[in-house]
Amino acid sequence: MTAPASGGTVRAGVTAPLWTAAGLAVLAVSVAVAITIGPADIRVGDVGSVVAAHLGGEASEVSPIRDGIVWDLRLPRTLLAAVCGAGLAVCGAVMQSLLRNPLADPFVLGVSSGASTGAVAVVVLGVGGGVLSVTGGAFIGAVCSFALVLLLSHTLGGSTDRVVLSGVAAMQLFSALTSFVVMTAADAETTRGVLFWLLGSLGGADWGDVAVCGAVLAVSLLICGGYARTLDAFAFGEEAAASLGVAVARTRLVLLCVTALLTAALVSAAGAIGFVGLVLPHAARALAGPGHARLLPVTAVTGAVFLVWADTLARTVLDPQEVPVGVVTSLIGVPAFVLVLYRTRSSR
């Protein structure tokens, strides 16, 4: 009786690192190939040559124009897509386990709506007097929204269902504020730009965005990884987790703060990109199993690969016009999520 269980554990422990390693290889290839896709005649070898030259290697023979396309435009955009995909997917995995809700994702706490309101306040109302950037405004709005969620959920008892309901309330409030500001104070051109950003766009990515979001992602992964065993305990319910010695309230507060701040950083750089945090954790669980020490790295890699190709499709499918990447992720995510729901139903 013990041998099969032991063998299953070994297989799960070996399979997840293999999936992670394979995913990292696929991610590296995806980034290199995605950069070559577009109107400019760029090859994978050109990408490697440009990157090596900028990192202190031999001078590249690529023309200055193509060098600029690779290093200044496509590489930071593709890397930011990978970072955002990884971060949103990890946030979704953590929240689904923490709240014991398969429908939870990074935007259930109203963080995206708050970020949208902050960005609109800067662009349309001129909040910050020109000192505060759109990214800064979005981040402040996201933090304010999350603070409201914490306050509401705490006054209502602090249970997981109260956190979700508070997030829904904050989402509706900040969405209404955003719509009110845009409709009453923005001109047609500004409205178009704001709406495009609200649907998710990586077109304005630069190396500063990559550095900030990458650093926040790295710290968040370390913190969430340190709580892997605790997240496993939450699968049995809050009472069971408490009986195992888990500080339920403190753990929930720490992890919700981490996921909210990570989401705020990503949304402030790329806008609202939906369905990544909702669907990708389910796909990762099918590959790695429910244990969070294995699940989190697989989820991060899966989300990164997915958003790299979603953004590539967004910028090329209607070239020269660009489609918001949030539209692409929703078009792909809705059928995938319906499939997840049917599989969950059939398994019961």
Contacts in CASP RR format, 6 or more apart in sequence:
PFRMAT RR
TARGET T0000
AUTHOR 0000-0000-0000
METHOD contacts of the structure
MODEL  1
MTAPASGGTVRAGVTAPLWTAAGLAVLAVSVAVAITIGPADIRVGDVGSV
VAAHLGGEASEVSPIRDGIVWDLRLPRTLLAAVCGAGLAVCGAVMQSLLR
NPLADPFVLGVSSGASTGAVAVVVLGVGGGVLSVTGGAFIGAVCSFALVL
LLSHTLGGSTDRVVLSGVAAMQLFSALTSFVVMTAADAETTRGVLFWLLG
SLGGADWGDVAVCGAVLAVSLLICGGYARTLDAFAFGEEAAASLGVAVAR
TRLVLLCVTALLTAALVSAAGAIGFVGLVLPHAARALAGPGHARLLPVTA
VTGAVFLVWADTLARTVLDPQEVPVGVVTSLIGVPAFVLVLYRTRSSR
12 288 0 8 1.000
12 289 0 8 1.000
12 294 0 8 1.000
13 294 0 8 1.000
15 287 0 8 1.000
15 288 0 8 1.000
16 287 0 8 1.000
16 288 0 8 1.000
16 289 0 8 1.000
16 294 0 8 1.000
16 295 0 8 1.000
16 297 0 8 1.000
16 298 0 8 1.000
17 294 0 8 1.000
19 287 0 8 1.000
19 288 0 8 1.000
19 298 0 8 1.000
19 301 0 8 1.000
20 297 0 8 1.000
20 298 0 8 1.000
20 301 0 8 1.000
23 301 0 8 1.000
23 302 0 8 1.000
23 305 0 8 1.000
24 301 0 8 1.000
26 301 0 8 1.000
26 305 0 8 1.000
27 82 0 8 1.000
27 301 0 8 1.000
27 304 0 8 1.000
27 305 0 8 1.000
27 308 0 8 1.000
30 305 0 8 1.000
30 308 0 8 1.000
30 309 0 8 1.000
31 75 0 8 1.000
31 78 0 8 1.000
31 79 0 8 1.000
31 82 0 8 1.000
31 308 0 8 1.000
32 44 0 8 1.000
32 47 0 8 1.000
32 48 0 8 1.000
33 44 0 8 1.000
34 74 0 8 1.000
34 78 0 8 1.000
34 308 0 8 1.000
34 309 0 8 1.000
34 311 0 8 1.000
34 312 0 8 1.000
35 42 0 8 1.000
35 47 0 8 1.000
35 70 0 8 1.000
35 74 0 8 1.000
35 75 0 8 1.000
35 78 0 8 1.000
36 42 0 8 1.000
36 43 0 8 1.000
36 44 0 8 1.000
36 46 0 8 1.000
36 47 0 8 1.000
37 312 0 8 1.000
37 316 0 8 1.000
38 315 0 8 1.000
38 316 0 8 1.000
38 319 0 8 1.000
39 319 0 8 1.000
39 320 0 8 1.000
40 65 0 8 1.000
40 66 0 8 1.000
40 69 0 8 1.000
41 66 0 8 1.000
42 66 0 8 1.000
42 69 0 8 1.000
42 70 0 8 1.000
46 60 0 8 1.000
46 62 0 8 1.000
46 66 0 8 1.000
46 70 0 8 1.000
47 70 0 8 1.000
47 75 0 8 1.000
49 60 0 8 1.000
49 61 0 8 1.000
49 62 0 8 1.000
50 60 0 8 1.000
50 62 0 8 1.000
50 66 0 8 1.000
50 67 0 8 1.000
50 68 0 8 1.000
50 70 0 8 1.000
50 71 0 8 1.000
50 75 0 8 1.000
51 70 0 8 1.000
51 71 0 8 1.000
51 75 0 8 1.000
52 58 0 8 1.000
52 60 0 8 1.000
53 59 0 8 1.000
53 60 0 8 1.000
53 67 0 8 1.000
54 71 0 8 1.000
60 67 0 8 1.000
62 70 0 8 1.000
76 205 0 8 1.000
76 206 0 8 1.000
76 207 0 8 1.000
76 208 0 8 1.000
76 209 0 8 1.000
76 210 0 8 1.000
77 202 0 8 1.000
77 203 0 8 1.000
77 204 0 8 1.000
77 205 0 8 1.000
77 311 0 8 1.000
78 308 0 8 1.000
78 311 0 8 1.000
78 312 0 8 1.000
79 205 0 8 1.000
79 210 0 8 1.000
80 202 0 8 1.000
80 205 0 8 1.000
80 209 0 8 1.000
80 210 0 8 1.000
80 213 0 8 1.000
80 269 0 8 1.000
80 270 0 8 1.000
81 202 0 8 1.000
81 205 0 8 1.000
81 270 0 8 1.000
81 304 0 8 1.000
81 307 0 8 1.000
81 308 0 8 1.000
81 310 0 8 1.000
81 311 0 8 1.000
81 325 0 8 1.000
82 304 0 8 1.000
82 305 0 8 1.000
82 307 0 8 1.000
82 308 0 8 1.000
83 210 0 8 1.000
83 213 0 8 1.000
83 214 0 8 1.000
83 217 0 8 1.000
83 266 0 8 1.000
83 304 0 8 1.000
84 202 0 8 1.000
84 213 0 8 1.000
84 266 0 8 1.000
84 269 0 8 1.000
84 270 0 8 1.000
84 273 0 8 1.000
84 276 0 8 1.000
84 307 0 8 1.000
85 266 0 8 1.000
85 273 0 8 1.000
85 276 0 8 1.000
85 280 0 8 1.000
85 303 0 8 1.000
85 304 0 8 1.000
85 306 0 8 1.000
85 307 0 8 1.000
86 217 0 8 1.000
86 299 0 8 1.000
86 300 0 8 1.000
86 301 0 8 1.000
86 303 0 8 1.000
86 304 0 8 1.000
87 217 0 8 1.000
87 220 0 8 1.000
87 262 0 8 1.000
87 266 0 8 1.000
87 300 0 8 1.000
87 303 0 8 1.000
88 105 0 8 1.000
88 106 0 8 1.000
88 263 0 8 1.000
88 266 0 8 1.000
88 273 0 8 1.000
88 274 0 8 1.000
88 276 0 8 1.000
88 277 0 8 1.000
88 280 0 8 1.000
88 303 0 8 1.000
88 307 0 8 1.000
89 276 0 8 1.000
89 277 0 8 1.000
89 280 0 8 1.000
89 281 0 8 1.000
89 284 0 8 1.000
89 299 0 8 1.000
89 300 0 8 1.000
89 302 0 8 1.000
89 303 0 8 1.000
89 304 0 8 1.000
89 306 0 8 1.000
90 217 0 8 1.000
90 220 0 8 1.000
90 221 0 8 1.000
90 224 0 8 1.000
90 259 0 8 1.000
90 262 0 8 1.000
90 296 0 8 1.000
90 299 0 8 1.000
90 300 0 8 1.000
91 105 0 8 1.000
91 106 0 8 1.000
91 259 0 8 1.000
91 262 0 8 1.000
91 263 0 8 1.000
91 277 0 8 1.000
92 104 0 8 1.000
92 105 0 8 1.000
92 106 0 8 1.000
92 259 0 8 1.000
92 277 0 8 1.000
92 278 0 8 1.000
92 280 0 8 1.000
92 281 0 8 1.000
92 299 0 8 1.000
93 277 0 8 1.000
93 280 0 8 1.000
93 281 0 8 1.000
93 284 0 8 1.000
93 285 0 8 1.000
93 292 0 8 1.000
93 295 0 8 1.000
93 296 0 8 1.000
93 299 0 8 1.000
94 224 0 8 1.000
94 231 0 8 1.000
94 255 0 8 1.000
94 258 0 8 1.000
94 259 0 8 1.000
94 296 0 8 1.000
95 101 0 8 1.000
95 104 0 8 1.000
95 105 0 8 1.000
95 106 0 8 1.000
95 108 0 8 1.000
95 109 0 8 1.000
95 256 0 8 1.000
95 259 0 8 1.000
96 102 0 8 1.000
96 103 0 8 1.000
96 104 0 8 1.000
96 105 0 8 1.000
96 281 0 8 1.000
97 231 0 8 1.000
97 234 0 8 1.000
97 235 0 8 1.000
97 292 0 8 1.000
98 104 0 8 1.000
98 160 0 8 1.000
98 231 0 8 1.000
98 234 0 8 1.000
98 251 0 8 1.000
98 252 0 8 1.000
98 255 0 8 1.000
98 256 0 8 1.000
99 108 0 8 1.000
99 160 0 8 1.000
99 163 0 8 1.000
99 164 0 8 1.000
100 160 0 8 1.000
100 234 0 8 1.000
100 235 0 8 1.000
100 237 0 8 1.000
101 108 0 8 1.000
101 160 0 8 1.000
101 164 0 8 1.000
102 282 0 8 1.000
102 340 0 8 1.000
102 344 0 8 1.000
103 278 0 8 1.000
104 164 0 8 1.000
104 278 0 8 1.000
105 274 0 8 1.000
105 275 0 8 1.000
105 276 0 8 1.000
105 277 0 8 1.000
105 278 0 8 1.000
106 112 0 8 1.000
106 259 0 8 1.000
106 262 0 8 1.000
106 263 0 8 1.000
106 266 0 8 1.000
106 277 0 8 1.000
107 113 0 8 1.000
107 171 0 8 1.000
107 263 0 8 1.000
107 272 0 8 1.000
107 274 0 8 1.000
108 164 0 8 1.000
108 167 0 8 1.000
108 168 0 8 1.000
108 171 0 8 1.000
109 145 0 8 1.000
109 146 0 8 1.000
109 149 0 8 1.000
109 163 0 8 1.000
109 167 0 8 1.000
109 170 0 8 1.000
109 171 0 8 1.000
109 256 0 8 1.000
109 259 0 8 1.000
109 260 0 8 1.000
109 263 0 8 1.000
110 145 0 8 1.000
110 146 0 8 1.000
110 149 0 8 1.000
110 167 0 8 1.000
110 168 0 8 1.000
110 170 0 8 1.000
110 171 0 8 1.000
110 174 0 8 1.000
111 142 0 8 1.000
111 145 0 8 1.000
111 146 0 8 1.000
111 260 0 8 1.000
111 263 0 8 1.000
111 264 0 8 1.000
111 267 0 8 1.000
112 142 0 8 1.000
112 171 0 8 1.000
112 263 0 8 1.000
112 267 0 8 1.000
112 271 0 8 1.000
112 272 0 8 1.000
112 274 0 8 1.000
113 145 0 8 1.000
113 170 0 8 1.000
113 171 0 8 1.000
113 172 0 8 1.000
113 173 0 8 1.000
113 174 0 8 1.000
113 175 0 8 1.000
113 178 0 8 1.000
114 138 0 8 1.000
114 141 0 8 1.000
114 142 0 8 1.000
114 144 0 8 1.000
114 145 0 8 1.000
114 170 0 8 1.000
114 174 0 8 1.000
114 178 0 8 1.000
115 137 0 8 1.000
115 138 0 8 1.000
115 139 0 8 1.000
115 141 0 8 1.000
115 142 0 8 1.000
115 145 0 8 1.000
115 264 0 8 1.000
115 267 0 8 1.000
115 268 0 8 1.000
115 271 0 8 1.000
115 272 0 8 1.000
116 138 0 8 1.000
116 174 0 8 1.000
116 175 0 8 1.000
116 178 0 8 1.000
116 198 0 8 1.000
116 267 0 8 1.000
116 271 0 8 1.000
116 272 0 8 1.000
117 141 0 8 1.000
117 145 0 8 1.000
117 174 0 8 1.000
117 177 0 8 1.000
117 178 0 8 1.000
117 181 0 8 1.000
118 127 0 8 1.000
118 137 0 8 1.000
118 138 0 8 1.000
118 140 0 8 1.000
118 141 0 8 1.000
118 142 0 8 1.000
119 134 0 8 1.000
119 135 0 8 1.000
119 137 0 8 1.000
119 138 0 8 1.000
119 194 0 8 1.000
119 197 0 8 1.000
119 268 0 8 1.000
119 271 0 8 1.000
120 178 0 8 1.000
120 181 0 8 1.000
120 182 0 8 1.000
120 186 0 8 1.000
120 194 0 8 1.000
121 127 0 8 1.000
121 137 0 8 1.000
121 141 0 8 1.000
121 181 0 8 1.000
122 128 0 8 1.000
122 130 0 8 1.000
122 132 0 8 1.000
122 133 0 8 1.000
122 134 0 8 1.000
122 136 0 8 1.000
122 137 0 8 1.000
122 138 0 8 1.000
123 134 0 8 1.000
123 186 0 8 1.000
123 190 0 8 1.000
123 194 0 8 1.000
124 181 0 8 1.000
124 182 0 8 1.000
124 185 0 8 1.000
124 186 0 8 1.000
124 190 0 8 1.000
124 194 0 8 1.000
125 181 0 8 1.000
125 185 0 8 1.000
127 137 0 8 1.000
132 140 0 8 1.000
134 197 0 8 1.000
134 268 0 8 1.000
135 209 0 8 1.000
135 268 0 8 1.000
135 269 0 8 1.000
136 268 0 8 1.000
137 268 0 8 1.000
138 264 0 8 1.000
138 267 0 8 1.000
138 268 0 8 1.000
138 271 0 8 1.000
139 264 0 8 1.000
139 265 0 8 1.000
139 268 0 8 1.000
141 174 0 8 1.000
141 264 0 8 1.000
142 260 0 8 1.000
142 263 0 8 1.000
142 264 0 8 1.000
142 267 0 8 1.000
142 268 0 8 1.000
143 260 0 8 1.000
143 261 0 8 1.000
143 264 0 8 1.000
145 170 0 8 1.000
145 171 0 8 1.000
145 174 0 8 1.000
146 170 0 8 1.000
146 256 0 8 1.000
146 257 0 8 1.000
146 260 0 8 1.000
146 261 0 8 1.000
146 264 0 8 1.000
148 166 0 8 1.000
148 170 0 8 1.000
148 173 0 8 1.000
149 163 0 8 1.000
149 166 0 8 1.000
149 167 0 8 1.000
149 170 0 8 1.000
149 260 0 8 1.000
150 166 0 8 1.000
150 253 0 8 1.000
150 256 0 8 1.000
152 162 0 8 1.000
152 166 0 8 1.000
152 167 0 8 1.000
152 169 0 8 1.000
152 170 0 8 1.000
153 159 0 8 1.000
153 162 0 8 1.000
153 163 0 8 1.000
153 165 0 8 1.000
153 166 0 8 1.000
153 167 0 8 1.000
156 162 0 8 1.000
156 165 0 8 1.000
156 166 0 8 1.000
158 249 0 8 1.000
160 238 0 8 1.000
160 252 0 8 1.000
163 252 0 8 1.000
163 256 0 8 1.000
178 198 0 8 1.000
182 191 0 8 1.000
182 194 0 8 1.000
182 195 0 8 1.000
186 194 0 8 1.000
196 324 0 8 1.000
197 271 0 8 1.000
198 271 0 8 1.000
198 272 0 8 1.000
199 271 0 8 1.000
199 272 0 8 1.000
199 324 0 8 1.000
199 326 0 8 1.000
199 327 0 8 1.000
200 270 0 8 1.000
200 271 0 8 1.000
200 272 0 8 1.000
200 273 0 8 1.000
200 324 0 8 1.000
200 325 0 8 1.000
200 326 0 8 1.000
201 270 0 8 1.000
201 271 0 8 1.000
201 322 0 8 1.000
201 324 0 8 1.000
201 325 0 8 1.000
202 270 0 8 1.000
202 311 0 8 1.000
202 314 0 8 1.000
202 325 0 8 1.000
203 315 0 8 1.000
203 322 0 8 1.000
205 269 0 8 1.000
205 270 0 8 1.000
209 269 0 8 1.000
209 270 0 8 1.000
212 265 0 8 1.000
212 269 0 8 1.000
213 265 0 8 1.000
213 266 0 8 1.000
213 269 0 8 1.000
216 261 0 8 1.000
216 262 0 8 1.000
216 265 0 8 1.000
216 266 0 8 1.000
217 262 0 8 1.000
220 258 0 8 1.000
220 259 0 8 1.000
220 261 0 8 1.000
220 262 0 8 1.000
221 296 0 8 1.000
221 297 0 8 1.000
221 300 0 8 1.000
223 254 0 8 1.000
223 255 0 8 1.000
223 258 0 8 1.000
224 231 0 8 1.000
224 255 0 8 1.000
224 258 0 8 1.000
224 259 0 8 1.000
224 292 0 8 1.000
224 296 0 8 1.000
225 292 0 8 1.000
225 293 0 8 1.000
225 296 0 8 1.000
227 251 0 8 1.000
227 254 0 8 1.000
227 255 0 8 1.000
227 292 0 8 1.000
228 291 0 8 1.000
228 292 0 8 1.000
228 293 0 8 1.000
228 296 0 8 1.000
229 292 0 8 1.000
229 293 0 8 1.000
230 241 0 8 1.000
230 246 0 8 1.000
230 251 0 8 1.000
231 255 0 8 1.000
231 292 0 8 1.000
232 290 0 8 1.000
232 291 0 8 1.000
232 292 0 8 1.000
233 240 0 8 1.000
233 241 0 8 1.000
233 244 0 8 1.000
233 246 0 8 1.000
234 241 0 8 1.000
234 246 0 8 1.000
234 251 0 8 1.000
235 290 0 8 1.000
238 248 0 8 1.000
241 248 0 8 1.000
242 248 0 8 1.000
266 273 0 8 1.000
267 273 0 8 1.000
270 325 0 8 1.000
272 326 0 8 1.000
273 307 0 8 1.000
273 325 0 8 1.000
273 326 0 8 1.000
273 329 0 8 1.000
274 326 0 8 1.000
274 329 0 8 1.000
274 330 0 8 1.000
275 326 0 8 1.000
275 329 0 8 1.000
275 330 0 8 1.000
275 332 0 8 1.000
275 333 0 8 1.000
275 334 0 8 1.000
275 336 0 8 1.000
275 337 0 8 1.000
276 303 0 8 1.000
276 306 0 8 1.000
276 307 0 8 1.000
276 329 0 8 1.000
278 333 0 8 1.000
278 337 0 8 1.000
279 333 0 8 1.000
279 336 0 8 1.000
279 337 0 8 1.000
279 340 0 8 1.000
280 299 0 8 1.000
280 302 0 8 1.000
280 303 0 8 1.000
280 306 0 8 1.000
281 295 0 8 1.000
281 299 0 8 1.000
282 337 0 8 1.000
282 340 0 8 1.000
283 302 0 8 1.000
283 336 0 8 1.000
284 295 0 8 1.000
284 298 0 8 1.000
284 299 0 8 1.000
284 302 0 8 1.000
285 295 0 8 1.000
287 298 0 8 1.000
287 302 0 8 1.000
288 294 0 8 1.000
288 295 0 8 1.000
288 298 0 8 1.000
288 299 0 8 1.000
289 295 0 8 1.000
307 325 0 8 1.000
307 329 0 8 1.000
310 325 0 8 1.000
310 326 0 8 1.000
310 328 0 8 1.000
310 329 0 8 1.000
310 332 0 8 1.000
311 325 0 8 1.000
311 328 0 8 1.000
313 323 0 8 1.000
313 328 0 8 1.000
314 322 0 8 1.000
314 323 0 8 1.000
314 324 0 8 1.000
314 325 0 8 1.000
314 326 0 8 1.000
314 327 0 8 1.000
314 328 0 8 1.000
315 322 0 8 1.000
315 323 0 8 1.000
317 323 0 8 1.000
317 328 0 8 1.000
END
